[in-house]
Amino acid sequence: MAKWILDPAHSEIGFKVKHLMINNVKGHFRSFKSEVEAPSDDFKDAKINFSADLSSIDTGNEQRDGHLKSAEFFNAEKHPQLVFTGKKFDGSTLEGDLSIAGITKPVKLNVEFGGVAKDPWGNTKAGFTVTGKINRKDWGINWNATLETGGFLVSDEVVITAEVQYQKQA
């Protein structure tokens, strides 16, 4: 089993949510970590663990970030981390458990494996693009406001996007 550690300098974890039902608001986490144990360099059957510090959420708006950290959304004071534990990876689909605000649910994510390469310093790196959609209400994140036009301020669907690079450990 080879151990791989996430390279945060070459990785980003983001999300987007429809706002006013007319456009997307994007955000990302500034602090996160991940480890992978893989039996081979194709990563099939790998054990994957990921966590993000919810206090590091950044949407480019301090007031909105504070609201997202509050009990109406992530309740970051009581549940400081979002955690994903991968259970099955077949090369293009990653299945696992996502824990947010004290609730754990299964999710399926799409994965595009970019391959393995050596960097100029001799380190072996692997790159992945991860995408998926979740319904925030499945994790008890229910806050919303009804619009005069009949829609909602924030959509239930959250699109997850990640560009991640791992470094193989010696």
Salt bridges, closest charged atoms under 4 A:
ASP7 OD2 - HIS10 ND1 2.64
ASP7 OD2 - LYS125 NZ 2.71
GLU35 OE1 - LYS3 NZ 3.69
ASP41 OD1 - LYS168 NZ 3.31
ASP58 OD2 - HIS28 NE2 3.84
ASP58 OD2 - ARG30 NE 3.55
GLU72 OE1 - HIS67 NE2 2.44
ASP97 OD2 - LYS87 NZ 3.03
ASP119 OD2 - LYS125 NZ 3.99
ASP156 OD1 - ARG136 NH2 3.82
ASP156 OD2 - LYS137 NZ 3.74
